[in-house]
Amino acid sequence: MPRVWQVVLASALVLSALLAPFLGAEASPGGGRVTLDLIRGYALSFELPEGYQVTKAGSSVSPWLAEGPPIEETLTNKDGARETSFFGGSSPILDDIDFGAWCGPARDHRDLSVLMREEFSPIYEEGTVTWDWGAVYREGAVTVPGDNGVSYPGYYALIYTELEATGHLTEGFLVVLVEPDCVACFWVGSGGPRDWTPWWGTYTYTVSGQPLVAKHKADVAAMIASVRITRGPTPPTPTPTPADENSFTGSVPLPSQLSTDPGVIGTNVGLAILTVLIFYLAATIFNSTLKENYEIIQGWLRRASKRLRFLSTSGSEMTGDRRGYKPKLRAYLEGTLVVAICALIYWFLNPYFTNGLRGIALFISLALGIAIATYSYDGTQVLVTTRRFHVPAGIRIYPIAIPIAVIFVVLSNAIHFHPGLIYGFVGGYAVLSVSNSKNLDRGQRAITILYGTLAILVISLGAFFFRELLYNLAWREGNFWRYLVEDILVAAIAIGLEGLVFSLAVPLSFLDGGKLRAWKLWVWLLAALAVAFVFFYIIINKDHKLVEAARSMKVITMYILMGLSLVVSIGTWLYFKWRPKQTKLIRSSG
């Protein structure tokens, strides 16, 4: 029947087997310095006591083991007679030292003693034994040497445990903070029988003439004190798994994924020019029809607003005066509600919307992206109007953004367009003055639009390039905060650029593009082409030349939108052209 100390020591060895997968290269046999490879290019080395040879116990998942001389057992009887033999009889038990090293996350590196207990507690929790099962007879902070004069902060603890009446276990634990988010951990332990005195005499145990317990304490302490951290060749930084291109996040490329091929860039320039020209033609037809039939269309809108009053301007606004920018509580509440509802609707653009924390991160990022787009674009215009031109202005929330979001989500999912059609401007800039003397002229209005455009481009492009830095950090896959930060950046990119294309590249008289075109055609043309090119290069066509781009679903989607704009414009013109009698009748009655 095995003794108690043997059972406990065997249990400790089995439990510590969980640490072995974190070990690297084989340790060199024999005494001297032993090196264990860790992750991130680090290695941990220590001095093995003389007379011990490193082996690998059991299977490949067992902890490291160093075997030494046999343990000698001496029985001193009451009459003084002594009997000395090898412990274990005809199959002597060799003294051994087991050890392991791995890297773990530095969850709280401000207190390395706490971190040490967190890192090593699983060893005991698996065996239903707490950290306090033994006596810590020495512990404290240490400085662990490294390469080229570099040193690392660390903390160690030495524990001695008496196993009932006949056994003991001596262990040493060390944590070394090698990086702000990474800690190297080293564990060493040695156990065996300890001196005890039954009624017939006294048993003492030695190794190479040294008392066993004292030798174990000295060896463990020496191994902990000899630890050194070194660095080998830096392994390549693991590239995070790219997101699915059919997802909201994966549909927006990184800067490094954009092709610099002149053919690709030229294709996007051509697509931008084609888009602006078609939108210009469609808007010219529609604006002309709107101007000729303004009274009729205004009457329709008046009747529609009475029936759909809840979709008209909510009346809430972010007002500004000469003293600055003063938000109203009601504006915040109504704006937050509309933003949340729109984000919930656009949430269905992504296949991850039901995927736990990933889906929650997406919803939060969409809401923040819509808020950023609205209040950076229109908010910038308000600031310029109030502070430069001294005219009261504000942002009015438009609940009609909610049904627009529904239409865009249905259309995007129907044609499988990613990241989806998103009109993130849920509010609009408005001059609040009723006095003509305090209204803006065309030039002043155009300046506010250009400032808003610049603000959106800076934010969107800044998020675009910052996202590359996020990937270079190689955050752990599945980390909620990584998903959240990346989704916020993607939302700022996609919602900002799409909002600019809808409002600026389409020069309808009631949109900002139409106001800019009414001031100076060439200014609108340059701004629209710049916005359209950035939109195509980042969102639509990152790496396709003309022939491949023409077959891309994203480019085809833009063809569809251009065609729809022409159909709506020409259809509106034909409608009023074919009904001249009704038009005259309505005008005469007005």
N, C-alpha and C positions, 0 to 999 in steps of 0.2 A: 504493500500500500504506500503510495507516494506521500512524502511529507508535505505539510501545509505550505512551506515556502516554495516548494517545487511547483505546486498547483498555481499559486499566485503569480510566480514568475512566468510560467507558461501562458497564463491568461494575459499578462502584460504584453508578451511577445505577439500573441495573436491579435490583440487589439491594436498594437502599433503597426501591424501589417497594412493598415489603411494609409500609412504615410508613404509607403514605398513607391506608388505610382508617380510621386513628385520628384523622385531621384533621377539623376542623369546618368553619366557614363560610369563604367565600372571603376571601382577604387583599386589602386595598385596593391598587390599582396605584400605581406611582411610588415615589420614595424616601420616607423618613420612617418612621413606626412601623407595623409589621405585627403584626396580631393573629390568632392561631390558637385556635379554640375546642377545648376538651378536654371530657372527660366530667365528671360530678358538678358541672357549673356553673362549672368553672374555665376560664380563658383565659390563654394565654401570649403575651406581646408582646415585641418587640425592635426596635431601630433598624436599618433597612436603610441601607447606605452610599449616599451621594449618587451619582447617575448610574446607579442600577440600578432596574429596573422588574420587578415581580413578574408572572410568567406561570405558566401551568400546562402543563408539558411533556407532550407525548404525550397519552395517554388519561387517564381519570379516576383511574386507579390509579397514576399516576406521582407522584414526589415534587414538592414545590414547587420552582420554579425562578425565580431573579431574573437577568435579563440586563442587561449593562452595556455599556461602550464596547468597541470592537474592540481586539484585542491587536496591538501593533506589534512587528515583528521587525527587528532591526538586525544586519547582518553586517559585521564589521570585518576586512578582509583583513590579511594579513601586511605588506603594504606601507602600511597605514594608511588605505586607501580604505574608505569606508563606503557601504552600500546599505541604505536603510530602506524597508520596505513593510508592508502589513497582513499579519499572520499568516493564512495560508489563501489568499493570492493574491487573485484577482478576487472570491472569495466570502469576505470576512474573517470570522474566527471571533470571536464576541463573548465577552468575559469573562463568566463566569456564577458564580452561587452557588446551590447547591441545599441545601435544609433540610427538616426535618420535626419534628413534635412529637406526642407521644402520652402516655397515662398507662399505668402498669404497676403490678403488685402490689409492695408494699414487703416483699419476702421477708425482708430482713435490714437494717432501717434503722439498726441500731446501727453499721454501718460503711458509709457511703455510697459510699466508693471501691469496695468490693466490689460493692455494688449496681449501681453504674454499669457495671462490667465485665459483670455478669450481664445487664443490660438491653441493652447494645449488642453483646454477643458474637454474637447471631444474624446480624448484618450480615456478619460475617467468616466465621462458620461456613458460611454458605451459599456463600461464595466460596472455601472451603477455605483461608482465610487467617486466622491467629490474631491476637489483640489486639496482639501484640508485633511486628507486621509493620512498624510505623513507630516513630519516636522520639518519646516524650512529652517535649516540651521545656518544658512548664509544666503544673502541676496543683495543686489544693489546695481546701480548704473555703472556701465563700463564704456570705454571707447575701443571699438574694434578696428584694427588697422586694415588698410586696403592697399591698392596699387598706387604708385607714384606719390606717396605721401598723403593720400586721401584717407580719411578715417570716417567711421560711421558710429552714431549713437546706438547703444544697446542696453539691455537689461538682462540679468541672469538670476537664477534661483537654484540652490542646491537643497535637495530634500532627502531625508533619511527616514525610512519606514521600517518598523519592527513588525514582522509577520508572525503574529501569535508568539509561540514560545521558542521557535527554533530557526526562524529565517529572517532575512533582512533584504531590503531593496534600496539602493542608493541611485539617485537620479540627478541629472543636471539639465536645466532648460535655459535657452538663450534666444532672444529675439534681437535682430539687428535691422534698423531702419535704413534700407539701402536707397529708397526713393520715397517721396512724399506719400505715395499711394501703395507702396510695396514693402513688405517686411520679410527678411530671411529668418527662418526658424531652425534651430538645431537642438536635438534631443539626444541624450546619452544616458544609458542606465546599466547597472550591473547588480546582480543579486546572488544570493546563495545562503548557506547556513550561517548562523552566528553562534558565538560561544553560549553554552548553557550548562546548567549544573543540576542533574537529577540526583536522587538520594545516594546513588552508588559512586558518583564521581563527577569530574568536570570534563566536558568536551571543548576543545579549542580547535580552530581552523586557520590554516596558514596557506599562503601561496609563495613559493620560493623563499620560505623562511619569514615572510612578513604576515602579520595578523590580517586576516581576510577583510574584515570590515574597515580597518584603517587604510588598507591598500585601495579598496574600492572608493573610499572618500577622496583619497589623494589622487587616484587616476581620473576620476570624474571631474574634479576641480581643475586638474592640469589640462585635460582635454578642452574644457570650456574656456580656460584662459588662453589656450593656444590658437583659438579660432581666428581665421583671417579671411577676408572677403576679397576676391579677385574677379577681374573681368576678362573674358575671352573675346573672340570676335563677336561684334554685335550682330545678333540675328536679324534678318529682315523684319521690318515692322509688319505685323499681320494686317492684311487688308480686310476691312469689314465686309461682310457679305453684302453685295449690292442689292438694293431694294428691287422688288418686282417692278418692271417698267410699266406694268398696267396699274400700279398703285399710285396714289397721289404723290407720295414721296419719291418713288423711283422714276416717275415721268419727267422730273426736272433733273438734268444732268449736273455733274460737277464741272467746274472750270477746266479741269484736266481732261474731261471727256469731250470737250468741244474740239472739233476738227479745225486745224489751221490751214487745211488745203485751200488754195485760192479758188478751186472749183466750187467747193462747198460755200465759201464766203460769197463768191459771185452769185451762186444760186439764191442765197438768202437776200442779197441786194436786189436781184431781179424779182423775187417774190414780194419783197417790201414795196417796190415800185408798182408792180401789178396790182397789189392790194390797195394802195393809196389811190391809184388812178380809177379803179373800179368803184371804190367807195366815194370818190369825188364825183364821178359821173352819176351814180345813184343818188347822192345827196343833192346834186345840182337839180336833177329832175324833181326830186321830192320837195326841195325848198321852193322851187318855182311854183309847183302845184299848191303848196301850202300858202304862199303869198297871194296867189290869185283867188283862192277859196278860203281865206282866213276866217271870214265871218261864219261860214258854214261849219268848218271844223271846230271853231271856238264854241259854237252852239252845241255841237255833239259832245264836246268835252265837258261843257257846263252841265248838260243833262246826265252824262255818265258820272260826274263827280257827286251829283246828288244821290244817285243810286249806290255808288261805291264810296261813300264818304269815308269809310274806315281805311280805304287805301290811299286817300289823298294825304296831303301834307299834314302831319300830326299837330303842327303848331308849336312843337317843342323846338328849341333852337339853342345853339351855343352862341350867346351874344357877345359882342365886343364893343367897347367904347374907347374914348381917348385915354383912359387910365389903364387900359389893357384888355385882357381876355377873360371874361367872367362867365363861367359855366353856371347854368341853372340846374337845380336838383331834378326837376321834372325832365329836363333834356337828358340828363344822365340815365334816369330810370327808363324812359322810353327808348333811348338809344341802345341801352344795354339789352332790353327785351328784343328789339328788332334784330340786333346783332346775334343774339343767342338763337333766335328762331332761324335766321338765315344760315348760321353755322350748323344747326341741326339738320337742315335740309341738304346743304352741301356735303354733310357727313356721309350721305349715301353715295357719293361719287367714288368712295374707296372701298375695296373689298375687306379692309381691316376694321370697318366700323363696328363690328360685333366682337372684336378680338381683345377683350379684357382691357388691360392697361394701355395696350397699343391703340385701341379705339378711343379711350378717354384722352390720350395725348393728342390724337388727331382732332377731336372735337375742340379741345382747348386751343390748339394751334389755329384752327379755322376761325374761331371767334376772335382771337387776337389779330390774325391776319386781316380780317374784315375791318376791325377797329383801327388798325394801323393804316390801312389803305385809305379809309374814309377821313380820318382826322389828320393824317399827314398831308393829303392832297388838298382837301377843302379847308382844313384848319390852317394850312400855310396861306391860302388865299385870304382867309379871314384876317390873319395877322397882318398881311401886307396892306389890306384895305383899311384896317382900323389904325394902324400905326404909321403907315406911309402917306395914305391919302386922307386919313382922318374922317372916314365915312363909316357909320355903324354897319356891321355885317355879322353874320352868324351862320351856323350849320343847321339846316332843317332836316329832320329825319323823315324819310319817305317809306311808309309801310308797304308801298307798291313793290319794294325790293323783295318782299316775301313771295308773291306769285311769280315774279321774274325768276327767282331762285328755283322754284318748282319746275318751271318750263325748261330752264337751262339744265337741270339735273336729268330730267326725262330725256331731253335731246342728247346730252352727253352720253348717257348710258345706252341709248338706242344706237348711236353711231360708234360707240366704244372710243370716245375721245378722252384722253388723259393728259393733264390733270383734271380736265373738265372745263366746261364753259362757266366762268365765275365772274359775275359782275359785283365786285365787292364794295362798290360805293353805295352804301345804304342811306347816305345823306347827301345834301347838296349845298353848295355855297349860295348865300342869298344876301343881298343888300337890304338892310332893315329900314333904311330911311324912306319916308314918304315924300320928301321934298326933292324936287328935281335938281335943286342947287347942290344937293349932297349925293347925287348919283355919280357913277363913274362914266367917263367917256370910253370910246372904243380902245384907245391906247392904254388907258389905265386898267381896263378890264383884261386886256391881253397880257399885260405885265403880271397881273395876279395869276393868270392861268400858267404862264411860263414858270413862275416861282413854284407853283404847285406841282407842275410836271418835273421840275428839277428835284424837288423834295422826294417824289416817288422814285425817280431813277436812282438817286443816291441811296435810298433805303433798300430798294430791290437789288441793285448791283452790289451794295455792301453785304447784304445777306447772302448773295450768290457766292462771293469770294470767301466770306467767313465760313461758309459750309465746308469748303475744302480744308480749312484748318481743323474743323471738327472731325473730319475723317482721318486726318493725320494723327490725331490723338488716339485713334484706335480704341474708342470706348468699347467696353464689353458688350457683346451682342445681347439683346434682351433687356438692357438697362432702360428703365422707364424715362429717366431724365435725358438720356441720349435721344430716345424717340421724340420726346417733347421738344427739346431744343431744335432738333433737325426739322421736325414738322413745322415749327414756328418759322424757321428760316425759309422753308419751301413755300409756306403760305404767303409770306411777305413777298417772295419773288413772283409767284404765279398770280396772285390776286392783284398785286400792284401793276404788273405789266399788262395783264388782260384788261384791267380797268382803264389804263391809259389808252390802249388800242380802241376800246369801245367809245371812249369819250373824246379822244383827240384825233384819231385817224379817220373817224366818220364825221365829216363837216356838216352835220345837220344844223340848222339855224338855232335850234334850242339847246344844242350841246356845246361844250367848250371848243371843240374843233371848228364849229361853225362861227363862233364869236372870234376866234383867232383868224380864220380865213377872211372874215368881213373886215378885219383891220388891215392885214397885209398878207396877200396870198403866198408870197415867197417864204414868209416866216412860218406860216402854217405848214407849207410843203416840207420845209427842212425839219421841223419838229415832228411831223407825222412820219416822214421817212425814217428818222432816227429811232423813234419809238417802235415802228413796225419792224425795222431790221433787228433790233435787240430782241423783240418778241419772237420773231421767226428763228433767230439763231439759238436762243436759249430754250424756248418752249416747243417749237414746232420741228425744226430741222437742224440737229446738231452735227450730223456727219454724212448727209446724203448730197450727191451732186444732182444735176438737173433731172436725169432720167429716173434715178432711184427716188428722188424727192417727189416726182410727179405721181409715183405709185404709193407714197406713204399715206397712211390713213389720216394723219394729222394735217397734211397738206390738202388732202381731199376734203377734209372738214372745212378748211378755210375756203376752198372752192365753193363748197355748198353755201357757206355764209355769204360769200360775195354774190353768188347767184340769187340767193334769197333777197339780198338788198336791192338788186336790180329788178327782180320780179315785183317786190313791194312798191318800189318807186314808179315803175312803168305801169303797174296795175292801178295805183292811185291816180296817176295822170289820165289813164284811159277811162277810169270810172267817171271822173268829172267831165271829160271830153264827150262821153256818150250820153250824159244826162244834162244837157244845157238848159232844158226847160225847167227842170227841177231847181237848178242852180239860180236861174233868174227869178223864179218864184220866191225862193227863200230870201234872196237879196232884197227883192222889192218889199216883202213883208217885214224885213228888218229895218 
